[in-house]
């Protein structure tokens, strides 16, 4: 990775001097953004606001044209559906808060594409920022794992008190989001590196696996089952790429996928307990549940709410307000802030119109995955930039709230990089 010339301070200073104030605000806000995911949501929102406001200023003053392609138009159309669904819901103002304000992620996408096009050094500096962010988080988790106590003075500035338990949380403190962050953010770093580095593909893959190995292990210490699943999927794509480069690399599969078995039988951390609890929830009371009794109840409730308004649904983020109206036999604890699955949330809250967009985007993901698996050696590397979006929008596994600010930001941050890099196919110096 030395070819990226990471910490060239002089280059950093000279590059920023050439920018005007609005572009520098976007530049520095985006460099801090990767750290804000664990500093706190307030900081993240401020940075997104500064970036969006600066970009809007550039659009107005410099009369810049908005970059558009089919994917951006598709997401904007989906946004219109979300807003319409809110307008026709029973809780219009509350629902609009979720749907209408989600436009900021669209503006953020445009702003990142703009700086990628107009400030070439940005990609390298953003990569450095992402790399440092995830490295610091990994080291905080590692420190906590070995000492199991309050860690590093910087964590005291971020959280009032670190969680004292056997689950590794790093700088997230009492919030068990370490595994979720690593599993969703690492594909973005991998994707940018594969495009940015000028090494030959085999060396890029080896460097990526070296970087990824400790993240793969720490994700199992974090005790989040979805984090474990997503990090394993990312590893699967990396190993597929490695095998396509050289069939002899098949042995790497055995090396990496023996790690979970070692952790399980060695009873290290709470990995074994996480696996056992997941199994018990799936096969509870001599029947197979949709991940758990609660998830099954949320799914059944979502279908009933869908029947209430099949075309536009009950409105974005309104599951929590409407679930109490559903009474089904043998259905208990069916209320929550959201259905804990993106498909069931969208089918209940946005109806047929929303789920059609959702079906199309997932079909797009499937096509891209198939192209990656069956393509030649250096084709479709941008799949890694799509993985965070796939994890955010997956229709099968349990998930967070689709309209949650943190989930949306971490899930969509890679979208502008996918759009720009897949269109330009650059190879950095």
N, C-alpha and C positions, 0 to 999 in steps of 0.2 A: 504493500500500500504506500510505500515511500514515494512512488511516482506521482501521487496526488499533491505532493509538496504542501503538506497540511498546514503547518503553523508559520507561514510566511507573514509576519506581522507587518513588514513594510508594504507588501502587496495589499494587505487588508486596508491600511491607512490610505495608500494612494488611490485604491479603488473607490473608497467611500468619499474621498475629496472631490472626485469627478462628478458625484451625484448632486442633484439639487435636494432641497430639504424634504419634499414629499417622498421622493424615492428612497432617501436615507431613513426616513421614518419606517417605510415598508421594510427596508433591508434589515434594520436593527430589531424591529418588532418580530420579524420572522426568525431571526437568529435566536431570540430569547424564547420563542414559542415552544420548542421541544422541552425546555426545562419547566415551562408553566404547567405542563400536564400533571406534574406532581408537586409543584409549589402551591397550586390552588386554582380553582375554577375562576375566581375573581380576576386574578392576574391574566389568565388565559383569555377571558372576555375582553379585558382592557386592550390586550395586544391585537386581538381580532378587530376590535373597534378602530384602533389607530391605523391598522393596515387598510381596512375597508374605507375609512374616511379619507385617508391620503390618496387612495386609488380613485375615489369619486372626485376629489379635487383635481387630480390629473386629467380625468375624463372631461371635466368641465372647462378647466383653464387651458389645457393643451389640445382639447378637442380630439383626444385619442379615440380610435375605433375599438370597439369591444371585439375580442377574438371569439369567433363562433365556429363550432363544428357540430356534427350530428349528435354527438354525445351530450354536449352542453345544452343544445336545444331540447333534447330528450329530458334531461333533468329539470330544465326550466318548465317544461310542460307538466311534469309530475308535480312541481311546486304549485302550479296553477290549480291542479286538482286538489291538493292539500288545502289551499285557501278556500276553494269553493266548498269543500266538505265542511270546513269550519263555519262558513256563512249559513249553511243549511242545518247546522246542529242545534241542539237544545241549549248549549252553553257557548254561545257565539264568541263573546269577548275572551273567555278563558281559553277556548280552543285556538282562537286567532293568535294568542300569545305564543303558542307553539308553532303554528304553521307559518304565519306571516313573518315572524322574526327569523325563521330559518333561511331567509334570503341572504343573511350575512355570510353563510357558508358558500353561497354562489358568488358573492362579491369577493370573498377571500380567494376563491378559485381563480377568478379573473385577475386579481391582484398578483397572485403568484405567477401565473402565466405571463403577465406583463413584465415582471421583474426578470423572469427567466429569459425573455426575449430581448430586453433592453439593458440588462446588466449581466454580462456573461460570467464574471467571477462568482455570482451569487450561488450557483449550483454547488461549487466546491466548498464555499464557506458554510452553506446550509448543511452539507454533508458532514462537515467537521462538527458543527453544532449538534446535530443528531447523534453523531458518534460519541461525543463527550457526554451528552445527556444520558444516553443509555449505559455508558460505562460507569458514570458516577452512581447511577441507580443500582447497577449490578454490584458495585463495590460496597454500597450501603447495605444491600441485602446479604452479601457475603459476610460482612462484619457482624451483622446482627445474628446470622446463623451460627457463627462460631462463639460469640460472646453472650448472645441472648439477653441483651440489656440495652439500655438507652445508648444510642450510638451517635457519634460525630456531632460536634457542636453545631454544624450547619443544620442538622435535623431539628434542633431546638428552635431554630429560627423559622422553620417551616411548619412543624407540628408541635403542639404543647407537650405531648408525651408520646413516646413510641409504644406500640403495642408489645406487651411482654407475654409472648406465647411462642409456641413452636412453629407457627406459620411465619414465613419470612415475608415482610411487607416493605422493607427498605424505607425510603423517604415518604412513602404513603402513610406511615404510622398506623393508626387504627383501621384505616381503609384497606381492605384486602384487594388491592388493584395492581400489585406488582406483576403478577402473571399475565393479567389482561393487557397491561401496557407493553410489556416485552413482546408478547405474541403478536400484537397488532402493529407495533412500531418497527420491529426489526425487519420485516419485509421491505419497508420503505427504504431503510438504510442499505439493505442488500441490493434492491433494485437500482438505486442511484449509483452505487459503487460499480455494478456491472456495466452501466452505461458510461460512467465517468473515468474509470481506470483505463489506461492504455496498455495494460499487460495483456498477454495472450490469454484466451479463455480458460485454459487449464489452470493457470496460476491464479486467475481471478477466483475460480471455484474453490481452490485449495485455501486461499486467503479467507474467503467467505466462510468456509466450514470451520476454520480455526477461530474466527470471530464468533461464530454461531454456537459452537460446542458449549462454552460456559453458560450462555444464555439458555440453552436447551436444558441444562442441568438445574439452574436456579429456578426455572419455571416450575419444576416439580416440587421444589421446596416451598413455593409460594402457595400451594394448596388450592389453586383454582382449577377446577376440572376443565373449563372451557379454555383457559390459558394453556393447559397441557395439550389439549386436542389441537388447538390452532398452531402452537409451536411445533407439534409433530407433523402437521400438514405442511408447514413451511419447510421443514427438514425434508419431507418427502419430495417436494419440488426441487430442492437443492440436490438431493441424491439422484433424481431422474436426470437433471442437467449434467451431473458428474458422470453418470453412466453413459449418457449419450456422447459425452466427450471421449470416454474411454471405457469400454465394457469391463475392463479389469477392475474398475472402481466398485464393482458389486460388493466387495468385502466391506465397504464403508457402511452398508446397510446393517450388517451384523454388528459392527462396532457400536453404532449409534442406538440401535433398537434393543441392545442388551442392557443399556443404562436403566430404563424404567424397571426391568425385571430385577436388577441388582438393588435398586432403591426400595422396591416392594418387599423383597425377601429379607433385606437387611434392616427393614423397619426404620429407615432413616426419615426423620421429620414426620409429617402427617400424611405422606403420600399413600401409604397402605390404608389408612383410615378413610381418605378421600375415595379411593377405589371401592372399598367395602361399602361406604355409605351410598355411593352412586349405584352399586349393584342392588342394595337393599331397596332403594327408592324405585328402581326400574322394575324389579320383580317383587312387588309388595302384595301381601294377602293373596298369594297363589294366582296372581294375574300379572300380565305385562302392562305397565303404565307408560304413558308418554313422558318418559324421564322421571316422573314422580306423580303422586296423587294430586299434588297441587297443580302441576303443569297440565295434567289431564283435565282438572276442573277449570282452569283458565281457558284451555282450548275449547271445551264444550260451551263455556259461557260466551266466548268470542263468536262462535257459530250462531248462537241464539241472538246476540246483538246484531250480527250481520243480517239476520232475517228481519230485524226491526227496520232497517233502511238499507236494502241490498245495493242500491245504485251508488250512493256517496258515503255510506256508513254513518256512524254516530258522531264523527268529527275527531280530528287529531287530538290525542292525549285525553280523550273522554272516557276511556275504559273505566278508570277509577270512579267516575261519577255515575256510570250506567250499570256497572256489574251488579249492584245491589238489587236491581229490578228483575234479575234473572233468578228464578226458583225452579230447580230441577230435582227430581227424585234422586236420592243418594248423592247429591252434589253439595259438598260443604267446603268452606274456606275458598270460595271462588272469586273473592275480591282481592285486588292488589292495585298498585299504581299503574300496572300495565300487564299484559298477558305473558310476559317473559318468553316471547317468541315473535320474531318480526312478521312472519306470515300471518299469524293469528291476530296480531295487533293491527296490521294494515287491512286485513279483510273485515275486521269489526269496525275500524275507525275510518276507513276510506272506501269501503265497499268494492263493487265490481270494477269501477273505473280506476281506482287506485291499484287494485291487485293486478289489473292488466299491465300497467306500467311495471309493476314488480315482477310479473312473469317474464316480460320482455328483457329486463335487465339481467335476470338470472339465466335466461337463455343465452344472452350475450356472454355471461361469465362461463357457461358450459362450453360454448364454442371456443372461447379463448383458451380454456384449459385443455381441450382436445387438441387444439392446434399446437400448444406447447408440448404436449406429450408425444405427438406424432410428427412434430416438425424436425427439420435438420438441426445441426449442432447449435448455431448461433441465432436461430430464429425465435421470436416470441419471448425474449428475455423480459419484456415489460410485464409479464404475468406477475412478477414479484411486486410491482407497483399497484397491481389490481387486488392483491391478496388482502390488504387491510379493508378495502371496500367490500370484498366478498365476505370477510368475517363479520363486518358490520351489518350486512344485509342478508346473511344466510337464512334460508327458509326452514332449515331442519333443526338445528340445535337451539337450546335455550339461549336467551340473549337479554341484554339490558333494554331499556326504553329507547325506542327508535328516535324519540324527540329529546332525549337527554343531551345536554350541551356537550359534555365530555365524550360521550359515545359517538356523537355526530362528528365532533372535531377530530378525534383520533381515527375515526373510520373514513373520513373524507379528505384528510390532509394530503393523501397521496394522489388524489384525483388530478390536480393540475400537473403534477409531475408525470403522471401516466399520459395525459393528453399531449404535453409538450415533447417529452422524450420519445414517445412512440411515433410522433409525427416527424421528428427531426433525426432520430437514430444517430445521435452524436457520439463521438468518442473523445473524451477530454484528454488534456495534456497535463 
